[in-house]
Amino acid sequence: MAQQRLAKKLLLIGWDAADWQIIQPLLEQGLMPNMQRVINNGVRGDIATIKPVLSPMLWNSIATGKRPDKHGILSFMEPDPDHQYVRPSTSTSRKVKAIWNILSQNDLTSQVIAWFAGHPAEPIRGCCVSEYFQKTVDDFDKPLPIKPGTFHPPELETELAPFRIHPAKLDGGTIETFVPNAAKINQEKDDRLGALAHILAETASVHAAATYLLKNKPWDFAAVYCLAIDHFSHGFMPYHPPRRDIISNEDFDLYKDVVNGAYRWHDMMLGQLLDLAGPETVVVIVSDHGFYSDHRRPEYISKEPAGAAVCHRPFGIICMSGPGIRKGGRIDGASILDVTPTLLTLFGLPVGQDMDGKVLLQAFEKPPALEWINSWEDIPGNAGMHPPEKRQDPLEAQEAINQLVALGYIAPLEEDKEKAVRHTILERQANLAMVYADGGKFAEAISLLETLVLELPNRIRLNLLLAQCYRHVGRRREAQWIVEGVLVPYPLTPFALLQLAGGPQDC
């Protein structure tokens, strides 16, 4: 089945929300030398996200080459198989093979570290560490628990558990690297340093596990996911220069350096990963979306579910270097859906015709001959995937839910479990409608939206999306009625309407 293998080894690094608009000025100042090293030896470009711009959906599209309607991760949350409670989306809910499952079936060894919606760890050929590995606890006095299902193989727990870093163990000098005047902050009134400590500890834990595995375990492919830039940006981008009138001088002076410091720290970690990978490895750095850092930073974040996603810019980063990759120049027209087809081609494996992305041929020094397969889902054998009914403990789920609420990605759940399950189902259906619309499946989107807007009549975004879908299928009168119905009770500016509808790129 395999053609010529171009990559002896391949390292995929995921930086959630990384954006060239922050990186480029740092490159020009010589402050991200390791990213510059990758750029000098390869190609770079923007990478377009897909909608809705929600990380669990996007990172599973990156790992599969398929839109969420195919891979099955439709939200941060999902009902459990019996619809008795709500839990964060899990690896058991992904309906299709990720790149590491395909590689397992082709006798290639993978290391997968902290991938979004990757718990429980999948029994792949190689090692898998779920995103529960690095999770901290709110109480600084409590120890870090080990969740069942965090490691594959299970004996990795003994090796990796000592590498987890408790936020209470971070010294003042580490915090002051990001907030030089941290000692002046009254932490009883300002909890932002505590949030910073959690991000730093979790990120350092992921990096420690990744460096250990790359150094000590065999691998053909490694995927390391880091969510810190997204969390740094949600917490501290409001204070990033230039200062806006809504930000006090005091807050600006305290926190203005945090975002740049986060990117420089990632560059330091990148340097270690590059050294461990070696020159024979193809390196791919990718983000799922960008993050507004200029005058387009929103001053108001909607209370709608996942309202914080309004901060996400529709273009992230992609950068590739190594054997077989063209040196110099740009990649144009890349989408997050193109990552897995390109990785398969680097390994000399055919691309699934049911994948929604394409191979980024412009990244190659010599464009390879492409091979295709109807679907990798048709290939029998052990791919290292869990059975869908695999359970998750409700207490573990609740702890993860609390973190998502704190980040603003989801609203607090209803105490009534039945209502919470129903609410989660509706959110997943709303996201699926957005997926259909983004993929040009307007009839399917309309079918869902016509029901959803009756049950959620005050959800402006859904009403406007239905109007857009009507317009795309020629039902302009219905589209006009909806827009007029939104404008009358909600006298919104044109810019606000565009934001609610998903941004100017939709219009």
DAVENSUL-V968702 format. One record per residue. N is the residue number from 1. RES is the residue in three letters. NEAR is the number of other ideal C-beta (glycine too) atoms within 8 Angstrom. Layout:
n=N res=RES near=NEAR
n=N res=RES near=NEAR
This chain:
n=1 res=MET near=5
n=2 res=ALA near=7
n=3 res=GLN near=9
n=4 res=GLN near=5
n=5 res=ARG near=9
n=6 res=LEU near=12
n=7 res=ALA near=12
n=8 res=LYS near=7
n=9 res=LYS near=13
n=10 res=LEU near=14
n=11 res=LEU near=14
n=12 res=LEU near=13
n=13 res=ILE near=12
n=14 res=GLY near=14
n=15 res=TRP near=12
n=16 res=ASP near=15
n=17 res=ALA near=14
n=18 res=ALA near=14
n=19 res=ASP near=14
n=20 res=TRP near=10
n=21 res=GLN near=9
n=22 res=ILE near=13
n=23 res=ILE near=13
n=24 res=GLN near=8
n=25 res=PRO near=7
n=26 res=LEU near=13
n=27 res=LEU near=12
n=28 res=GLU near=6
n=29 res=GLN near=6
n=30 res=GLY near=6
n=31 res=LEU near=9
n=32 res=MET near=11
n=33 res=PRO near=9
n=34 res=ASN near=11
n=35 res=MET near=13
n=36 res=GLN near=10
n=37 res=ARG near=10
n=38 res=VAL near=15
n=39 res=ILE near=11
n=40 res=ASN near=8
n=41 res=ASN near=9
n=42 res=GLY near=15
n=43 res=VAL near=15
n=44 res=ARG near=11
n=45 res=GLY near=11
n=46 res=ASP near=9
n=47 res=ILE near=14
n=48 res=ALA near=10
n=49 res=THR near=14
n=50 res=ILE near=14
n=51 res=LYS near=9
n=52 res=PRO near=10
n=53 res=VAL near=11
n=54 res=LEU near=12
n=55 res=SER near=11
n=56 res=PRO near=13
n=57 res=MET near=14
n=58 res=LEU near=14
n=59 res=TRP near=15
n=60 res=ASN near=15
n=61 res=SER near=16
n=62 res=ILE near=13
n=63 res=ALA near=12
n=64 res=THR near=15
n=65 res=GLY near=14
n=66 res=LYS near=12
n=67 res=ARG near=12
n=68 res=PRO near=15
n=69 res=ASP near=9
n=70 res=LYS near=11
n=71 res=HIS near=12
n=72 res=GLY near=9
n=73 res=ILE near=12
n=74 res=LEU near=12
n=75 res=SER near=13
n=76 res=PHE near=11
n=77 res=MET near=13
n=78 res=GLU near=13
n=79 res=PRO near=11
n=80 res=ASP near=13
n=81 res=PRO near=7
n=82 res=ASP near=4
n=83 res=HIS near=6
n=84 res=GLN near=7
n=85 res=TYR near=10
n=86 res=VAL near=13
n=87 res=ARG near=14
n=88 res=PRO near=13
n=89 res=SER near=12
n=90 res=THR near=12
n=91 res=SER near=12
n=92 res=THR near=10
n=93 res=SER near=11
n=94 res=ARG near=13
n=95 res=LYS near=7
n=96 res=VAL near=11
n=97 res=LYS near=11
n=98 res=ALA near=12
n=99 res=ILE near=15
n=100 res=TRP near=16
n=101 res=ASN near=13
n=102 res=ILE near=13
n=103 res=LEU near=15
n=104 res=SER near=15
n=105 res=GLN near=12
n=106 res=ASN near=10
n=107 res=ASP near=5
n=108 res=LEU near=10
n=109 res=THR near=10
n=110 res=SER near=17
n=111 res=GLN near=15
n=112 res=VAL near=15
n=113 res=ILE near=14
n=114 res=ALA near=14
n=115 res=TRP near=13
n=116 res=PHE near=11
n=117 res=ALA near=15
n=118 res=GLY near=13
n=119 res=HIS near=14
n=120 res=PRO near=13
n=121 res=ALA near=14
n=122 res=GLU near=15
n=123 res=PRO near=9
n=124 res=ILE near=15
n=125 res=ARG near=9
n=126 res=GLY near=14
n=127 res=CYS near=13
n=128 res=CYS near=16
n=129 res=VAL near=15
n=130 res=SER near=16
n=131 res=GLU near=13
n=132 res=TYR near=11
n=133 res=PHE near=15
n=134 res=GLN near=13
n=135 res=LYS near=12
n=136 res=THR near=10
n=137 res=VAL near=10
n=138 res=ASP near=4
n=139 res=ASP near=5
n=140 res=PHE near=8
n=141 res=ASP near=4
n=142 res=LYS near=6
n=143 res=PRO near=5
n=144 res=LEU near=9
n=145 res=PRO near=5
n=146 res=ILE near=7
n=147 res=LYS near=11
n=148 res=PRO near=6
n=149 res=GLY near=10
n=150 res=THR near=13
n=151 res=PHE near=15
n=152 res=HIS near=11
n=153 res=PRO near=7
n=154 res=PRO near=6
n=155 res=GLU near=7
n=156 res=LEU near=11
n=157 res=GLU near=10
n=158 res=THR near=6
n=159 res=GLU near=8
n=160 res=LEU near=13
n=161 res=ALA near=8
n=162 res=PRO near=5
n=163 res=PHE near=9
n=164 res=ARG near=11
n=165 res=ILE near=11
n=166 res=HIS near=10
n=167 res=PRO near=12
n=168 res=ALA near=7
n=169 res=LYS near=7
n=170 res=LEU near=10
n=171 res=ASP near=6
n=172 res=GLY near=7
n=173 res=GLY near=6
n=174 res=THR near=8
n=175 res=ILE near=14
n=176 res=GLU near=11
n=177 res=THR near=7
n=178 res=PHE near=10
n=179 res=VAL near=13
n=180 res=PRO near=5
n=181 res=ASN near=9
n=182 res=ALA near=10
n=183 res=ALA near=6
n=184 res=LYS near=5
n=185 res=ILE near=11
n=186 res=ASN near=5
n=187 res=GLN near=8
n=188 res=GLU near=4
n=189 res=LYS near=4
n=190 res=ASP near=8
n=191 res=ASP near=6
n=192 res=ARG near=10
n=193 res=LEU near=12
n=194 res=GLY near=10
n=195 res=ALA near=9
n=196 res=LEU near=14
n=197 res=ALA near=12
n=198 res=HIS near=10
n=199 res=ILE near=12
n=200 res=LEU near=14
n=201 res=ALA near=15
n=202 res=GLU near=14
n=203 res=THR near=13
n=204 res=ALA near=9
n=205 res=SER near=13
n=206 res=VAL near=15
n=207 res=HIS near=11
n=208 res=ALA near=11
n=209 res=ALA near=15
n=210 res=ALA near=13
n=211 res=THR near=11
n=212 res=TYR near=11
n=213 res=LEU near=14
n=214 res=LEU near=14
n=215 res=LYS near=7
n=216 res=ASN near=5
n=217 res=LYS near=9
n=218 res=PRO near=5
n=219 res=TRP near=12
n=220 res=ASP near=11
n=221 res=PHE near=18
n=222 res=ALA near=16
n=223 res=ALA near=14
n=224 res=VAL near=13
n=225 res=TYR near=14
n=226 res=CYS near=15
n=227 res=LEU near=12
n=228 res=ALA near=13
n=229 res=ILE near=16
n=230 res=ASP near=11
n=231 res=HIS near=10
n=232 res=PHE near=13
n=233 res=SER near=14
n=234 res=HIS near=10
n=235 res=GLY near=11
n=236 res=PHE near=13
n=237 res=MET near=14
n=238 res=PRO near=8
n=239 res=TYR near=13
n=240 res=HIS near=11
n=241 res=PRO near=5
n=242 res=PRO near=3
n=243 res=ARG near=9
n=244 res=ARG near=8
n=245 res=ASP near=4
n=246 res=ILE near=5
n=247 res=ILE near=9
n=248 res=SER near=5
n=249 res=ASN near=6
n=250 res=GLU near=6
n=251 res=ASP near=9
n=252 res=PHE near=12
n=253 res=ASP near=7
n=254 res=LEU near=11
n=255 res=TYR near=10
n=256 res=LYS near=10
n=257 res=ASP near=9
n=258 res=VAL near=15
n=259 res=VAL near=14
n=260 res=ASN near=11
n=261 res=GLY near=10
n=262 res=ALA near=14
n=263 res=TYR near=14
n=264 res=ARG near=11
n=265 res=TRP near=10
n=266 res=HIS near=13
n=267 res=ASP near=14
n=268 res=MET near=9
n=269 res=MET near=11
n=270 res=LEU near=13
n=271 res=GLY near=11
n=272 res=GLN near=10
n=273 res=LEU near=14
n=274 res=LEU near=11
n=275 res=ASP near=7
n=276 res=LEU near=9
n=277 res=ALA near=11
n=278 res=GLY near=7
n=279 res=PRO near=4
n=280 res=GLU near=7
n=281 res=THR near=12
n=282 res=VAL near=15
n=283 res=VAL near=15
n=284 res=VAL near=14
n=285 res=ILE near=14
n=286 res=VAL near=16
n=287 res=SER near=16
n=288 res=ASP near=14
n=289 res=HIS near=13
n=290 res=GLY near=15
n=291 res=PHE near=14
n=292 res=TYR near=11
n=293 res=SER near=11
n=294 res=ASP near=6
n=295 res=HIS near=3
n=296 res=ARG near=6
n=297 res=ARG near=12
n=298 res=PRO near=9
n=299 res=GLU near=5
n=300 res=TYR near=4
n=301 res=ILE near=9
n=302 res=SER near=7
n=303 res=LYS near=5
n=304 res=GLU near=7
n=305 res=PRO near=6
n=306 res=ALA near=10
n=307 res=GLY near=10
n=308 res=ALA near=10
n=309 res=ALA near=10
n=310 res=VAL near=9
n=311 res=CYS near=12
n=312 res=HIS near=12
n=313 res=ARG near=11
n=314 res=PRO near=10
n=315 res=PHE near=11
n=316 res=GLY near=16
n=317 res=ILE near=16
n=318 res=ILE near=16
n=319 res=CYS near=15
n=320 res=MET near=16
n=321 res=SER near=13
n=322 res=GLY near=13
n=323 res=PRO near=8
n=324 res=GLY near=10
n=325 res=ILE near=14
n=326 res=ARG near=10
n=327 res=LYS near=10
n=328 res=GLY near=4
n=329 res=GLY near=7
n=330 res=ARG near=6
n=331 res=ILE near=13
n=332 res=ASP near=6
n=333 res=GLY near=5
n=334 res=ALA near=11
n=335 res=SER near=11
n=336 res=ILE near=15
n=337 res=LEU near=16
n=338 res=ASP near=14
n=339 res=VAL near=15
n=340 res=THR near=15
n=341 res=PRO near=15
n=342 res=THR near=13
n=343 res=LEU near=13
n=344 res=LEU near=12
n=345 res=THR near=13
n=346 res=LEU near=12
n=347 res=PHE near=16
n=348 res=GLY near=9
n=349 res=LEU near=12
n=350 res=PRO near=10
n=351 res=VAL near=14
n=352 res=GLY near=13
n=353 res=GLN near=8
n=354 res=ASP near=8
n=355 res=MET near=12
n=356 res=ASP near=9
n=357 res=GLY near=12
n=358 res=LYS near=7
n=359 res=VAL near=9
n=360 res=LEU near=12
n=361 res=LEU near=7
n=362 res=GLN near=9
n=363 res=ALA near=11
n=364 res=PHE near=12
n=365 res=GLU near=6
n=366 res=LYS near=5
n=367 res=PRO near=4
n=368 res=PRO near=10
n=369 res=ALA near=4
n=370 res=LEU near=8
n=371 res=GLU near=8
n=372 res=TRP near=8
n=373 res=ILE near=12
n=374 res=ASN near=7
n=375 res=SER near=8
n=376 res=TRP near=10
n=377 res=GLU near=8
n=378 res=ASP near=7
n=379 res=ILE near=8
n=380 res=PRO near=3
n=381 res=GLY near=5
n=382 res=ASN near=5
n=383 res=ALA near=11
n=384 res=GLY near=11
n=385 res=MET near=9
n=386 res=HIS near=9
n=387 res=PRO near=6
n=388 res=PRO near=8
n=389 res=GLU near=6
n=390 res=LYS near=9
n=391 res=ARG near=6
n=392 res=GLN near=12
n=393 res=ASP near=8
n=394 res=PRO near=9
n=395 res=LEU near=6
n=396 res=GLU near=10
n=397 res=ALA near=14
n=398 res=GLN near=8
n=399 res=GLU near=10
n=400 res=ALA near=12
n=401 res=ILE near=14
n=402 res=ASN near=9
n=403 res=GLN near=9
n=404 res=LEU near=12
n=405 res=VAL near=12
n=406 res=ALA near=6
n=407 res=LEU near=9
n=408 res=GLY near=8
n=409 res=TYR near=10
n=410 res=ILE near=11
n=411 res=ALA near=6
n=412 res=PRO near=4
n=413 res=LEU near=11
n=414 res=GLU near=7
n=415 res=GLU near=5
n=416 res=ASP near=6
n=417 res=LYS near=10
n=418 res=GLU near=6
n=419 res=LYS near=8
n=420 res=ALA near=13
n=421 res=VAL near=13
n=422 res=ARG near=8
n=423 res=HIS near=10
n=424 res=THR near=14
n=425 res=ILE near=9
n=426 res=LEU near=11
n=427 res=GLU near=11
n=428 res=ARG near=12
n=429 res=GLN near=11
n=430 res=ALA near=13
n=431 res=ASN near=14
n=432 res=LEU near=12
n=433 res=ALA near=14
n=434 res=MET near=13
n=435 res=VAL near=16
n=436 res=TYR near=13
n=437 res=ALA near=14
n=438 res=ASP near=10
n=439 res=GLY near=10
n=440 res=GLY near=5
n=441 res=LYS near=9
n=442 res=PHE near=11
n=443 res=ALA near=7
n=444 res=GLU near=8
n=445 res=ALA near=15
n=446 res=ILE near=12
n=447 res=SER near=8
n=448 res=LEU near=13
n=449 res=LEU near=13
n=450 res=GLU near=9
n=451 res=THR near=9
n=452 res=LEU near=14
n=453 res=VAL near=12
n=454 res=LEU near=7
n=455 res=GLU near=7
n=456 res=LEU near=10
n=457 res=PRO near=7
n=458 res=ASN near=4
n=459 res=ARG near=11
n=460 res=ILE near=9
n=461 res=ARG near=10
n=462 res=LEU near=13
n=463 res=ASN near=13
n=464 res=LEU near=14
n=465 res=LEU near=15
n=466 res=LEU near=14
n=467 res=ALA near=14
n=468 res=GLN near=12
n=469 res=CYS near=13
n=470 res=TYR near=13
n=471 res=ARG near=10
n=472 res=HIS near=7
n=473 res=VAL near=9
n=474 res=GLY near=5
n=475 res=ARG near=8
n=476 res=ARG near=8
n=477 res=ARG near=6
n=478 res=GLU near=9
n=479 res=ALA near=12
n=480 res=GLN near=9
n=481 res=TRP near=8
n=482 res=ILE near=13
n=483 res=VAL near=10
n=484 res=GLU near=8
n=485 res=GLY near=9
n=486 res=VAL near=14
n=487 res=LEU near=9
n=488 res=VAL near=7
n=489 res=PRO near=4
n=490 res=TYR near=7
n=491 res=PRO near=4
n=492 res=LEU near=9
n=493 res=THR near=5
n=494 res=PRO near=6
n=495 res=PHE near=6
n=496 res=ALA near=8
n=497 res=LEU near=12
n=498 res=LEU near=12
n=499 res=GLN near=10
n=500 res=LEU near=11
n=501 res=ALA near=12
n=502 res=GLY near=11
n=503 res=GLY near=8
n=504 res=PRO near=5
n=505 res=GLN near=6
n=506 res=ASP near=8
n=507 res=CYS near=5
